[in-house]
Amino acid sequence: MMHSLHRHSTPENLTNDYVVFAIAAQTVNAKGSAPKFAKFFDIVYKYNPVSCGDMRTGNEFAVGAEAIRNGFKDNSIVHAVFTDKETVAQVLKELAEAELGPSIVVSGILDHVDECCNKAGIKRHTIEHSLGIHGKTERLPEKC
């Protein structure tokens, strides 16, 4: 999986692609955050993500959910992938109520993510956009 910020496709193809991350700030709230990642995982996993994992341990397909659940470290980055806005809104509502501490990041079409946040009763405060690929693009491999 490429980094979710740099996914490139049509809006139609990205409509059912939402990645929800939990990330601690390494110099602010990472110490002691492993149990918070476990709680994040417990919440997102019960909503049946199509994929989930931890950047340190691996993803569900490679190592299994149990290994992920038991492998969190204070510097983990945990993710879950969902295919519909309604589920994402429910996940965000429960995560907001849990007040875990790590940052929760949602990757998806901005208007759809805003809709999920509104349904969850929370307000988005940051946006990141990929500005595309620039520079010596002729040196890049052919598109697949």
SEVOPA-521035 format. One record per residue: x, y, z of N, C-alpha, C in turn. Coordinates in steps of 0.05 Angstrom, whole numbers. Example, Ala and Ser with C-alpha at 12.3 -4.5 7.8 and 13.67 -1.06 7.14 Angstrom:
<ropas>
<ropa <264, -114, 156>, <246, -90, 156>, <264, -66, 156>>
<ropa <257, -45, 142>, <273, -21, 143>, <258, 1, 157>>
</ropas>
This chain:
<ropas>
<ropa <17, -24, 0>, <0, 0, 0>, <18, 25, 0>>
<ropa <12, 43, -18>, <27, 68, -18>, <16, 86, 4>>
<ropa <31, 106, 12>, <22, 124, 32>, <-5, 136, 24>>
<ropa <-24, 136, 41>, <-51, 144, 34>, <-53, 173, 24>>
<ropa <-35, 191, 32>, <-36, 218, 22>, <-30, 219, -7>>
<ropa <-15, 200, -18>, <-7, 202, -45>, <-22, 183, -64>>
<ropa <-44, 173, -55>, <-60, 156, -73>, <-70, 173, -96>>
<ropa <-69, 161, -120>, <-76, 176, -144>, <-96, 160, -159>>
<ropa <-120, 171, -162>, <-141, 158, -177>, <-164, 178, -181>>
<ropa <-185, 168, -192>, <-209, 185, -196>, <-224, 187, -170>>
<ropa <-240, 208, -167>, <-257, 210, -143>, <-276, 185, -140>>
<ropa <-285, 175, -162>, <-302, 151, -161>, <-288, 127, -149>>
<ropa <-262, 124, -156>, <-247, 101, -146>, <-239, 105, -117>>
<ropa <-237, 130, -108>, <-229, 135, -80>, <-252, 138, -61>>
<ropa <-276, 138, -72>, <-300, 142, -56>, <-303, 123, -33>>
<ropa <-294, 98, -37>, <-297, 78, -16>, <-270, 70, -5>>
<ropa <-253, 89, 1>, <-226, 84, 11>, <-220, 104, 33>>
<ropa <-222, 94, 58>, <-217, 111, 82>, <-197, 97, 100>>
<ropa <-175, 110, 106>, <-156, 99, 124>, <-156, 115, 150>>
<ropa <-160, 102, 173>, <-161, 115, 199>, <-135, 107, 214>>
<ropa <-119, 126, 221>, <-94, 121, 235>, <-95, 131, 264>>
<ropa <-79, 119, 281>, <-73, 130, 308>, <-43, 134, 309>>
<ropa <-35, 158, 316>, <-6, 165, 317>, <-1, 182, 341>>
<ropa <19, 175, 357>, <27, 192, 379>, <49, 211, 371>>
<ropa <50, 234, 383>, <72, 253, 378>, <96, 243, 395>>
<ropa <118, 236, 382>, <140, 223, 395>, <152, 239, 418>>
<ropa <151, 266, 417>, <163, 282, 439>, <141, 293, 458>>
<ropa <116, 286, 453>, <94, 297, 469>, <79, 276, 485>>
<ropa <68, 256, 471>, <50, 237, 484>, <55, 208, 477>>
<ropa <79, 202, 467>, <85, 174, 459>, <90, 156, 483>>
<ropa <104, 166, 503>, <111, 149, 526>, <86, 139, 539>>
<ropa <84, 112, 541>, <61, 100, 553>, <37, 97, 535>>
<ropa <40, 101, 509>, <17, 101, 491>, <10, 74, 480>>
<ropa <26, 53, 484>, <20, 26, 474>, <-8, 17, 482>>
<ropa <-16, 20, 507>, <-43, 11, 515>, <-65, 27, 500>>
<ropa <-59, 52, 494>, <-79, 69, 479>, <-82, 59, 451>>
<ropa <-60, 50, 439>, <-61, 38, 412>, <-78, 12, 413>>
<ropa <-75, -3, 434>, <-90, -28, 437>, <-120, -21, 438>>
<ropa <-127, 0, 453>, <-155, 8, 455>, <-165, 18, 428>>
<ropa <-149, 33, 414>, <-156, 42, 387>, <-161, 18, 369>>
<ropa <-144, -2, 370>, <-147, -26, 354>, <-173, -41, 362>>
<ropa <-178, -43, 387>, <-203, -56, 396>, <-228, -43, 384>>
<ropa <-227, -16, 384>, <-250, -1, 374>, <-253, -5, 344>>
<ropa <-231, 0, 329>, <-234, -2, 300>, <-239, -30, 290>>
<ropa <-227, -50, 304>, <-230, -78, 295>, <-258, -88, 296>>
<ropa <-273, -79, 315>, <-301, -88, 318>, <-319, -78, 295>>
<ropa <-309, -58, 280>, <-324, -48, 257>, <-316, -62, 231>>
<ropa <-301, -84, 233>, <-294, -101, 210>, <-280, -86, 187>>
<ropa <-256, -75, 193>, <-241, -61, 172>, <-233, -82, 150>>
<ropa <-230, -72, 126>, <-221, -90, 104>, <-191, -96, 107>>
<ropa <-177, -79, 122>, <-149, -83, 127>, <-142, -68, 153>>
<ropa <-122, -78, 167>, <-113, -63, 191>, <-84, -72, 197>>
<ropa <-71, -56, 213>, <-44, -64, 220>, <-30, -43, 237>>
<ropa <-5, -49, 242>, <13, -32, 257>, <39, -31, 242>>
<ropa <50, -7, 237>, <74, -5, 221>, <98, -20, 233>>
<ropa <98, -26, 258>, <120, -40, 271>, <116, -71, 269>>
<ropa <91, -80, 271>, <86, -109, 272>, <79, -120, 245>>
<ropa <64, -105, 229>, <55, -114, 203>, <25, -112, 201>>
<ropa <14, -122, 179>, <-15, -120, 175>, <-28, -146, 181>>
<ropa <-54, -145, 181>, <-70, -169, 189>, <-65, -192, 170>>
<ropa <-61, -187, 145>, <-57, -208, 125>, <-30, -222, 129>>
<ropa <-10, -207, 138>, <17, -218, 141>, <21, -232, 168>>
<ropa <10, -220, 190>, <16, -231, 217>, <-8, -238, 233>>
<ropa <-32, -230, 224>, <-56, -236, 239>, <-63, -215, 259>>
<ropa <-89, -213, 266>, <-99, -193, 284>, <-88, -197, 313>>
<ropa <-84, -221, 321>, <-75, -226, 348>, <-46, -216, 352>>
<ropa <-29, -220, 332>, <-1, -211, 334>, <-1, -180, 334>>
<ropa <-18, -168, 319>, <-20, -139, 319>, <-29, -129, 346>>
<ropa <-50, -141, 356>, <-62, -132, 382>, <-42, -135, 405>>
<ropa <-24, -155, 403>, <-5, -160, 425>, <22, -147, 420>>
<ropa <26, -133, 398>, <52, -122, 391>, <56, -93, 392>>
<ropa <37, -78, 403>, <39, -49, 403>, <62, -39, 420>>
<ropa <76, -18, 410>, <97, -4, 424>, <89, 25, 427>>
<ropa <104, 40, 443>, <97, 68, 446>, <101, 84, 421>>
<ropa <116, 74, 401>, <120, 89, 376>, <105, 75, 353>>
<ropa <85, 60, 358>, <69, 48, 337>, <54, 68, 321>>
<ropa <46, 61, 297>, <27, 76, 281>, <7, 55, 272>>
<ropa <-17, 57, 282>, <-37, 36, 277>, <-58, 47, 257>>
<ropa <-67, 29, 239>, <-86, 37, 219>, <-108, 16, 215>>
<ropa <-130, 26, 204>, <-152, 9, 195>, <-164, 21, 170>>
<ropa <-171, 5, 151>, <-182, 14, 126>, <-211, 6, 124>>
<ropa <-228, 26, 117>, <-257, 21, 114>, <-266, 29, 86>>
<ropa <-290, 19, 79>, <-300, 25, 52>, <-325, 41, 51>>
<ropa <-335, 50, 74>, <-359, 66, 72>, <-359, 88, 94>>
<ropa <-371, 111, 87>, <-372, 134, 104>, <-387, 129, 130>>
<ropa <-408, 114, 129>, <-425, 109, 153>, <-408, 95, 175>>
<ropa <-393, 75, 167>, <-376, 61, 186>, <-355, 80, 197>>
<ropa <-342, 95, 179>, <-321, 114, 188>, <-333, 134, 209>>
<ropa <-357, 144, 204>, <-370, 162, 223>, <-374, 149, 250>>
<ropa <-383, 124, 250>, <-387, 110, 275>, <-360, 105, 289>>
<ropa <-339, 98, 274>, <-313, 94, 286>, <-303, 120, 298>>
<ropa <-305, 142, 284>, <-296, 168, 294>, <-311, 176, 319>>
<ropa <-337, 171, 319>, <-353, 178, 343>, <-343, 163, 367>>
<ropa <-339, 137, 364>, <-330, 121, 387>, <-301, 128, 395>>
<ropa <-284, 134, 376>, <-257, 143, 383>, <-257, 169, 397>>
<ropa <-274, 188, 389>, <-276, 214, 403>, <-285, 210, 431>>
<ropa <-305, 193, 435>, <-315, 188, 462>, <-294, 174, 480>>
<ropa <-277, 158, 468>, <-256, 144, 483>, <-234, 163, 492>>
<ropa <-230, 186, 479>, <-209, 205, 487>, <-183, 191, 492>>
<ropa <-172, 177, 473>, <-148, 161, 476>, <-122, 177, 480>>
<ropa <-120, 199, 466>, <-95, 215, 468>, <-79, 217, 442>>
<ropa <-73, 195, 429>, <-58, 197, 404>, <-75, 212, 383>>
<ropa <-62, 224, 363>, <-76, 237, 341>, <-91, 216, 325>>
<ropa <-114, 223, 316>, <-130, 206, 298>, <-130, 220, 271>>
<ropa <-120, 206, 251>, <-118, 217, 224>, <-135, 201, 205>>
<ropa <-151, 215, 189>, <-168, 201, 169>, <-160, 209, 142>>
<ropa <-154, 190, 125>, <-147, 195, 97>, <-171, 188, 80>>
<ropa <-179, 206, 63>, <-201, 201, 45>, <-208, 227, 30>>
<ropa <-229, 226, 14>, <-238, 250, 0>, <-247, 270, 21>>
<ropa <-237, 295, 19>, <-241, 315, 40>, <-270, 319, 47>>
<ropa <-288, 323, 27>, <-316, 327, 33>, <-328, 304, 48>>
<ropa <-320, 280, 41>, <-330, 256, 54>, <-320, 254, 83>>
<ropa <-295, 260, 87>, <-284, 259, 114>, <-297, 280, 131>>
<ropa <-302, 304, 120>, <-316, 325, 135>, <-344, 315, 143>>
<ropa <-358, 302, 125>, <-384, 291, 130>, <-383, 271, 153>>
<ropa <-363, 254, 153>, <-359, 234, 174>, <-354, 248, 201>>
<ropa <-338, 268, 201>, <-332, 283, 225>, <-357, 296, 236>>
<ropa <-373, 308, 218>, <-398, 321, 227>, <-417, 301, 239>>
<ropa <-420, 278, 227>, <-437, 257, 238>, <-428, 247, 265>>
<ropa <-401, 248, 268>, <-390, 239, 294>, <-390, 260, 315>>
<ropa <-398, 285, 307>, <-399, 307, 326>, <-372, 319, 333>>
<ropa <-353, 316, 314>, <-327, 328, 318>, <-320, 346, 294>>
<ropa <-300, 363, 298>, <-292, 382, 277>, <-263, 376, 269>>
<ropa <-259, 374, 243>, <-232, 370, 232>, <-217, 396, 237>>
<ropa <-191, 393, 242>, <-175, 417, 246>, <-151, 419, 228>>
<ropa <-144, 399, 213>, <-121, 400, 196>, <-127, 386, 169>>
<ropa <-115, 396, 148>, <-118, 383, 122>, <-90, 381, 110>>
<ropa <-84, 358, 98>, <-60, 355, 82>, <-68, 347, 54>>
<ropa <-55, 360, 34>, <-60, 353, 6>, <-34, 346, -7>>
<ropa <-35, 326, -24>, <-12, 320, -41>, <-14, 338, -66>>
<ropa <7, 352, -72>, <7, 370, -95>, <14, 356, -121>>
<ropa <17, 330, -120>, <24, 316, -144>, <53, 309, -146>>
<ropa <61, 301, -170>, <89, 293, -174>, <102, 314, -192>>
<ropa <124, 325, -183>, <138, 347, -197>, <167, 340, -201>>
<ropa <180, 354, -218>, <209, 350, -222>, <214, 333, -247>>
<ropa <234, 317, -247>, <242, 302, -270>, <225, 277, -273>>
<ropa <200, 281, -280>, <181, 259, -281>, <188, 239, -303>>
<ropa <204, 247, -322>, <212, 229, -343>, <229, 206, -332>>
<ropa <240, 210, -309>, <257, 189, -296>, <240, 169, -280>>
<ropa <215, 174, -278>, <197, 156, -263>, <190, 132, -280>>
<ropa <184, 109, -268>, <175, 86, -283>, <148, 92, -297>>
<ropa <141, 76, -317>, <115, 78, -330>, <93, 73, -310>>
<ropa <70, 86, -315>, <47, 81, -298>, <37, 53, -302>>
<ropa <27, 41, -280>, <17, 13, -282>, <-11, 13, -293>>
</ropas>
